[in-house]
Amino acid sequence: QVQLVESGGGSVQPGESLRLSCATSGTSFTTYTMAWYRQTPENAREWVARIDEGGSTQYTESVKGRFTISRDNSRRMLFLQLDDLKPEDTAVYYCNKEGIIQFDWGQGTQVTVSS
């Protein structure tokens, strides 16, 4: 059974940074395109960034230049570096594989940006 465990969230002020981690187990991590998503109580879950098996990345427009997705295949881990955070980045962040069929969602990690 695949498990996804997100960590690294917190409460920060605008302009500050965080580094999110996603630990995976029970899956052939290296064969999947992985992604980060985020969700607020008011909105549906939103795709944030993806990284494919070869390391190519894509980002939603609102985070381009501020967020960086990366992966460590040897450790089966996914990361998201969040720089220059803005209040509108406040959300619960989740990791998962991309595709119609996804793994069971983890608990997510809360990111709160406020002054």
Buried (B, 14 or more C-beta within 10 A) or exposed (E): EBEBBBBBBEEBEEEEEBBBBBBBEEBEBEEBBBBBBBBEEEEEBEBBBBBBEEEEEBBBEEBEEBBBBBBEEEEBBBBBBBBEBEEEBBBBBBBBBBEEEBBEBBEBBEBBBEE
